[in-house]
């Protein structure tokens, strides 16, 4: 692949940055990933604060209770072992953003993408810019992410109906490590939101929060 001079310089700067800073530097924080394309990256505003509280109360994390927002092309993403991405609509990564995300993931970072309904086709296409030689693979029920803090013997739980299809957890890997998790037909983020937002039963919200805690634990420890 031939890069433009601007892209090449950006990649050199990022590479130098990551050589001095490891994503897995003991940090226990997560951030919301802001992306271009017009999709509502800011949806579910109460979701992550609720998930963070649940994790701090139940799996001995010490996450900052107010999640930050970072842009896909910024070196700020390297401060966070876990990025969370959600929305309903279009997603777009330019060349520099795709390469930045690739370096982040290869340096120890983890990206969880929770389809809030309607973003699947867009994000699948954009992930090809990040790992062009990989296809998303469905995770087996035996994968560690379903069997860490809480056991999910049937895999990803169903939180909201959407199209009535079964929930799916799809992944991309780097050197056998799961680095991107795309959750479909589940809508974990809606389950993390304040109860009055969607009026989900407490047992459904608990399943969503427990699965979220598993994702956090996996991202922090792998």
C-alpha positions in Angstrom: 0.0 0.0 0.0 1.3 3.5 -0.9 0.5 6.3 1.5 0.3 10.0 0.9 3.1 12.1 2.4 0.6 13.4 5.0 -0.5 9.9 5.9 3.0 8.6 6.1 4.1 11.3 8.5 1.1 10.7 10.6 1.8 7.0 10.9 5.5 7.7 11.8 4.3 10.0 14.6 1.8 7.5 15.9 4.4 4.7 15.7 6.9 6.7 17.7 4.2 7.5 20.2 3.1 3.9 20.7 6.7 2.8 21.1 7.0 4.9 24.2 3.5 4.2 25.5 1.8 0.8 26.0 -2.0 0.7 26.0 -1.7 -2.0 28.7 0.1 0.3 31.1 -2.1 -0.6 34.1 -4.8 1.9 33.2 -8.3 1.0 34.1 -10.4 3.4 32.0 -12.5 3.3 29.0 -13.7 5.9 26.5 -16.4 6.4 23.9 -15.2 6.4 20.3 -16.4 9.3 18.2 -16.5 8.6 14.5 -17.4 10.4 11.3 -20.2 9.5 8.8 -23.2 11.0 10.6 -24.1 8.1 12.9 -25.1 9.0 16.4 -21.9 7.9 18.3 -23.3 9.8 21.3 -26.4 7.6 21.8 -27.2 5.8 25.1 -25.7 8.6 27.4 -26.4 6.8 30.6 -25.1 3.4 29.5 -21.4 3.6 30.2 -21.7 5.4 33.5 -24.0 2.6 34.7 -21.7 -0.1 33.4 -18.7 1.5 35.1 -20.5 1.6 38.4 -21.5 -2.0 38.1 -18.0 -3.0 37.3 -16.5 -1.0 40.1 -19.0 -2.6 42.5 -18.7 -6.1 41.2 -15.4 -7.0 39.6 -13.0 -4.8 41.6 -12.2 -2.3 38.8 -11.4 1.3 39.6 -12.7 3.0 36.4 -13.2 6.7 36.2 -16.9 7.2 36.6 -17.1 9.7 33.8 -16.0 8.2 30.5 -14.1 10.4 28.1 -14.8 10.8 24.4 -12.0 10.3 21.9 -11.8 10.6 18.2 -10.7 7.7 16.0 -7.7 9.6 14.5 -6.4 10.9 17.8 -3.4 9.5 19.8 -5.6 9.9 22.8 -7.1 6.5 22.2 -3.8 5.0 23.3 -4.6 6.0 26.9 -7.5 3.6 27.1 -7.4 -0.2 27.1 -11.1 -0.3 26.0 -13.0 1.8 23.5 -16.7 1.6 23.2 -18.5 2.4 20.0 -22.3 2.5 19.3 -24.9 4.1 17.2 -27.7 3.6 14.7 -26.3 4.9 11.4 -23.4 5.5 9.1 -19.8 5.0 10.1 -16.7 6.3 8.2 -13.0 6.0 8.9 -10.6 7.8 6.7 -7.2 6.3 5.9 -5.4 8.0 8.9 -8.1 6.9 11.3 -8.1 3.3 10.1 -4.4 3.1 10.5 -4.5 4.7 13.9 -7.1 2.2 15.1 -5.0 -0.7 13.7 -1.9 0.5 15.6 -4.1 0.9 18.8 -5.4 -2.6 18.5 -2.1 -4.2 17.7 -0.6 -2.3 20.7 -2.9 -3.9 23.2 -6.2 -2.0 22.8 -9.7 -3.4 22.5 -12.7 -2.1 20.6 -16.3 -3.1 21.5 -18.8 -2.1 18.9 -22.4 -2.5 20.1 -24.9 -2.1 17.2 -27.7 0.0 18.6 -29.7 -1.1 15.5 -28.8 -0.1 11.9 -25.0 0.3 12.0 -23.9 -3.2 11.1 -23.4 -2.8 7.3 -21.5 0.4 7.7 -19.2 -0.7 10.4 -18.4 -4.0 8.8 -17.3 -2.2 5.7 -15.1 0.3 7.6 -13.5 -2.5 9.6 -12.1 -3.8 6.4 -10.0 -0.7 6.2 -8.5 -1.6 9.6 -7.9 -5.3 9.0 -8.3 -5.7 5.2 -7.3 -9.4 5.3 -9.7 -10.5 8.0 -13.3 -11.5 8.1 -15.4 -11.2 11.2 -15.8 -14.6 12.9 -18.6 -15.6 15.3 -17.3 -16.4 18.7 -18.1 -19.8 20.1 -20.0 -20.1 23.4 -16.8 -21.5 25.0 -14.8 -18.2 24.4 -13.3 -16.7 27.5 -15.3 -13.5 27.1 -18.5 -15.5 28.0 -16.8 -17.3 30.8 -14.9 -14.8 32.9 -16.6 -12.8 35.7 -20.0 -14.2 34.8 -21.0 -17.3 33.0 -23.0 -17.1 29.8 -23.4 -20.7 28.7 -25.5 -19.7 25.7 -23.2 -16.9 24.6 -24.3 -13.4 24.0 -27.6 -12.6 25.8 -30.6 -11.2 23.9 -31.6 -7.8 25.4 -33.8 -6.1 22.8 -35.7 -7.8 20.0 -34.7 -5.6 17.0 -35.4 -7.9 14.0 -36.1 -10.9 16.3 -32.9 -12.6 15.1 -30.5 -14.4 17.4 -27.8 -12.3 19.1 -24.3 -12.7 17.6 -20.9 -11.8 18.9 -18.4 -11.4 16.0 -14.7 -10.8 16.4 -11.5 -9.8 14.8 -8.2 -11.1 16.1 -4.5 -10.0 16.3 -2.0 -12.8 17.1 -4.9 -14.9 18.4 -6.0 -12.2 20.8 -9.6 -10.9 20.3 -9.2 -7.2 19.6 -12.6 -6.2 18.1 -15.9 -7.4 19.4 -19.1 -6.5 17.4 -22.3 -7.4 19.2 -25.4 -7.7 17.0 -29.1 -8.3 17.7 -28.5 -7.9 21.4 -28.2 -4.1 22.2 -26.2 -4.4 25.4 -26.0 -0.6 25.6 -29.8 -0.2 25.9 -29.7 -2.7 28.8 -27.0 -0.6 30.5 -29.1 2.6 30.4 -31.2 3.9 33.3 -34.2 1.6 33.8 -36.8 4.3 32.9 -35.2 4.8 29.4 -36.4 1.5 28.0 -38.3 0.0 30.9 -36.4 -3.3 30.7 -37.0 -5.8 33.5 -34.3 -5.9 36.2 -33.3 -9.4 35.2 -32.7 -8.3 31.6 -30.7 -5.3 32.7 -28.6 -7.5 35.0 -27.8 -9.8 32.1 -26.7 -6.8 30.0 -24.5 -5.4 32.8 -22.9 -8.8 33.6 -22.1 -9.3 29.9 -20.7 -5.8 29.8 -18.5 -6.6 32.9 -17.2 -9.7 31.1 -16.2 -7.5 28.1 -14.4 -5.0 30.4 -12.6 -7.7 32.3 -11.5 -9.4 29.2 -10.3 -6.2 27.6 -8.3 -5.2 30.7 -6.7 -8.6 31.2 -5.8 -9.6 27.6 
